[in-house]
Amino acid sequence: MKPIFVPAELHPLIKWQVIRSARDQDLAASDYAAMPDYPMEESNKAAFLTYRQGLRDIPDQGSDPDAVEWPSKPPFLK
């Protein structure tokens, strides 16, 4: 879940630390579905892989932490 920065004038390095922590939590929260024996419908696999790749790509989105585009969590994930 994309973090909301209060106060907005936090230093960018602190914002990136918060973003990385939130990103890592989202990745960890979806790890269960990446297991080979997890019963995922074939039609959901592409959305799941796109979501996880989007999370991993967050640090590559540029230098402005306020402009980070957070990937949408697929509705079938818990």
N, C-alpha and C positions, 0 to 999 in steps of 0.2 A: 504494500500500500504506500502510495507516494506520501512522504512526510510533508506536513505543513509547518513552516518556520515562523515561530513566534518568539521573540520579535523578528521582524523581517530583516533587520539590519545585522544579523549574525554574520560573522566573518565567513567568506566562501569556503575556507578549509574546514570549518566546523560543519557547514552545510553538507559538504561532501562526505564527511564522516557519518553524519546522520543518514544520508542517502545510502551509503554503502551498508550500514547496519540494517536499514529497512529492506534493502535489496537482498542481503544475505538471509534475513528472516523469511522473506517470501520464497527464496530458493529452498531453504530448509523445510518450509511448510509444505512444499510440493514434492519433496524428495520421495515420499511414499509412492507416488504415482509413476515415478521413473523406474521402479523396480521391475525386472523382466516378468515377474509372475503377477503383477498387478492387473486385474481384469478391466482393461480399458477398451472401450469400443474403438474399432478401427477408424471410424469417422471422427473421433476426438483426438487422435494422435497428432495430427498436423497442428491443431490449435494449441495443444499442450507443448509441443516442441517449439512453436513460434513464441509462446509466452515465456518459456524458460530461456530461449535465446535472447529475447528482448530484455529480460532481467540481466543476463550476463553482459549485454551490450551497453547498459546504462553508463558505465564509466567512459565509454568512447563517444558520448554525445556532445562533447565540447567542454569548454571551460566554465560555462555559466550554470551553476547548480539550480538556478531558478527556471531554467529553460528545459530541464530534463523532462522527456516524454516517458511516462510510466506505462508499461504494457498492461492491457486489460486482462484481468484474471478470467480464465474460462469458467463459465457457470457450473460445469460439472465437477470442478475441484472443490474440496471441502474448505 
